[in-house]
Amino acid sequence: MRLAFEIGDASNIIERIIEFRTSSNVCHAELLFSDGKTFSIDIQNGARYTDGKFVHYDAQHWIVVDVGAMNELALRAKCDELKGKHYDVIGLFAFLANSKDPDADKRSFCSMLCVQILQEIEGIWKFVEASRISPGALLLMAQSWGEALERKQVVA
């Protein structure tokens, strides 16, 4: 299983604000399955699968991180449950304005959705509050997770 992180487009004001607010160069996160399909949520489409052939994960626009073998069947079943969920635009603006949002745990953002799915199905990153995880923070968590897996394989 991999996670894909989109590097923000300098011409997109929302992406630039997300990057500035999160001190990161990434603005979006997706679950990336072994067959190339992805699952995430965006403003235009809500929670959805994409066919990997339409998304080119080149190093100029994407950072892809391997997070190890996972139960993709169970992950897809959870994604199927969430398919069609709406992106929370109001919550996005609350996050960007750094305001305290009492309903943050009910919000739907790309990184939050990825974390919630992985927490529920794989039991990883249970120590974090999914509604507080930005794409940049998830990138750091995924990179650390991937490095730990690599070290474990070298030792074994």
N, C-alpha and C positions, 0 to 999 in steps of 0.2 A: 504494500500500500504506500502511496505517496501523497504528499500535499503539494499543491502548486500555488505560488504566490505571485500575483501580478505586480510588476514594477509600474508605478504611476506614470501617467502621461503628463508632461509638463504643461500641455495646453488645456488640460481638464481641471477647472478650478476646484471641484469637489475632491478629486484625487489629490491635488496639491494640499488642500486643507487637511485631509486625512493624514497625509504624510507629515505635515508640519505638526499637527496635534499629537501624533503618535511617535514623533522623532524616528521615523522609519522611511525607507524608500519604497515600501510596498503598500498597496491600497486594497487588495482583494485576496481572498483565500478560497481554495476549492479542494475537495477530496478528489483524488485522481486514482481511479481503479486500474487494475492490471490490463484491462482490455482497451484503455484509453478514454473511456467515458469518465465524465466528471460529474460531481454533484455540488451545488452551492446555491446561493440565493443572491439575486441582484435586484436593483430598483425596477427595471423594465419587466422582468419575467417572474419574479418571485422565486421560490425554491424550485429547482429544475435540474434535470440531467442535461448534459450536452454531449454530443458525439465528439470525441477527441480529435477526429480528423479536421474539425472546423477550428480547433484551437491549436496553434503552433507554439509549443513550449520552447521558444528559443531564448537563449541566455540574455538577450538584449531586453526582453519584455517579461520574462518569467524566471522565478527561482523555484526549482523542484527539489523536494527533500524526501528521501526514502525514510519511512517510519516503520519498516519491517513488515513481516507477514502478519496479516490480520484476517479475521473471518469476513471476507467480502460478501458472502451470502447474507449474513446477519446485518452487515452494514447497509447493504442494498435494501433489505426489508425495512430498516429504519428510515432510509431515505425515501422509500415508497410512501411511508406514513406521512412524511413531511412535505412531499411534493405538492406544489401549489400554494404553500404558505406564503403570505405577503411579506415583502421587505418593509421594515419599519422606518419610513422616511423621517417622521417626527422624532423618533428616538435617535436617528443619525444626527440630526441637528442639535439635539440635546447633548449628545456625546461630543460633537465638534465644539459646542459652546462651553464644554466642561461643566455643565450644570448637573446637579445631583438629581437623578431620575429615580423616583421611588418604584417605578414599574420596569426598571432595567432588566429584571430577570424574565420578563414576558416579551422582550423585544426579539427581533429577528434580524441578525446581521450575518455576513458571510463567515467571519471567524468564529462568532458565537455558535452558529449552527454546526460548524465542523467540530468544535470542542464538545458540544453537547452530544453529538452522535458518537464520538470516540469515547467520551466518558461513559455513556450508557452501555455501549456494545462491547468495548474493549477494556473498560475500567482504567484507562490511563488519564492522567492529569486531573484526578478527582480533587486535588488540592486547590484548584482555581475556580473562581466564580466566572462561568462562561460569559456572562453579560459584560464583564470588564476586560475581556481579551480582545485586543486589536489585531489586525492582520500582522503587524510588525511583532507584537508580543508572541503570537502563535508561531511565527517564523522562528524566533529564538528558541521557543520550547521545542519545536520540531527538530531543529538543528541539534540541540542538546540531546534529545531522545535518540536521533539517528547516530550521533557520535557515541553515545553509551552503548547502543546495539553493536556498533562496529568494534568497540573495545571488548565487549563481551565475547564476540566471535573470535577475536585475536587471542584472547586468554584461553578459550575453550579449545 
